[in-house]
Amino acid sequence: MKYSQHLQAHLTPEWRKQYIHYRRFKEMIYEAVVNSPSDGGIRGDPVYFEKVEAAYMQQIEKEVEKIETFFRSREAEAKRSFMELEEEVQRLKLLASMHSTVVKRRVAAHWGGVLSAEVKDVGDGTKQERKHVHNEHETSKPGADDEVDQAVRLSQHEVSSRLKAMKLAFSEFYLNLVLLQQYQQLNREGFRKILKKHDKVHGCSLVVCCVFFVYTCFRSGKQKMV
């Protein structure tokens, strides 16, 4: 399968205009040869050759800038999403922990009340114990902190629902990363192939540096070539 067909088969439809115009660059390579005014080929006329190469390089650089801009914007968006998801995970852990603590206190207060009721006729010492249990129940009320109040109102069903929503959000985040990685790989391979074809047909080498050749780890921030 030709690479132009491979590209069309694997690109993300919503990003179609953001990929390398591989077919157009391929056409430009052969058009320059066909339109050469010299019988000695594209390199037979130095002025024509220099003009063609400058125009081709200009178009390549313009295409690189387009793809880099899009790649950087999507990468920045992915990093923001990752940070927001991590923050939400920590908030959910805190709320779930506080909710669990409140439930345990309420259970302890409930069973303390039951025990105090069973021994209500034993004597004065038991009355003091009931009073102590009652005081413990009073001190187990939630504080004024907003997150604590929210935890008190948060049911187990709500916690489970938020966990399911969080799993879905991470699944969508992972899918977006996969699409971005494919975008990176398809464009990188496209430039590699088109530059190789240019060098073979025109008999000279072009060097292009692309930021989307570099992968950044979201957690460490370190970069490496891909």
Secondary structure by P-SEA (a helix, b strand, c coil): ccaaaaaaacccccccccccaaaaaaaaaaaaaaaccccccccccaaaaaaaaaaaaaaaaaaaaaaaaaaaaaaaaaaaaaaaaaaaaaaaaaaaaaaaaaaaaaaaaaaaaaaaaaaccccaaaaaaaaaaaaaaaaccccccaaaaaaaaccaaaaaaaaaaaaaaaaaaaaaaaaaaaaaaaaaaaaaaaaaaaaaaacbbbbbbbcccccccccccccccc
